[in-house]
């Protein structure tokens, strides 16, 4: 992609300028999360969303890559050797802490609900929640399977290290063991002693 002011070319995956006046510069990275519309709306009731009234006729609820998210199918346009430790497109929550990389399979996270784990000197907490539909499964997104949502955070807040667990079957109630505060999938304290505080997010990807 390119910017319209200077016409520098940017690498979408890394945010790095690769051709043009700003070549070598990198855009600041904002850690994103893939969550359900219901969770987003609950956490951001006043947020604005893009309108479907664009002046163009498009089927915005359709998916041209039907079956892309099926974990047992070979990766699209990949001819290399497959790592047999996981299914070809098994979804993982992956992140880096310094020069150490970590990946947690969703099938493990679904069983655990919450994982507290040290990575390269930082204790991280990984939240898992059901209820997020795949955009790359069935032809109509509304018919697609649930691929779940995750949040990865630094478990330290205000100088205190917290440990977490979940107390519900679908993972929508995360609680810390130290204060009994309830947290949502976005790492926000929503009820209890620490209400109003937020955990520091760790940039991660939900990769098939």
Buried (B, 14 or more C-beta within 10 A) or exposed (E): EEBEEEEBBBEEEEEBBEEBEBEEEEEEEEBEBBBBEEBBEBBEEEEEEEEEEEEEEEEEEEBEEBEBBBBEEEEEEEEEEEEEEBBBBBBBBBBEBEEEEBEBBBBEBBEBBBBBEEBEEBBBBBBBBBBBBBBBBBBEBEEBEEBBBBBBBBBBBEEEEBEBBBEEEEBBBBBBEBBEBBBBBBBBBBEBEBEEBBBEBBEBBBEB
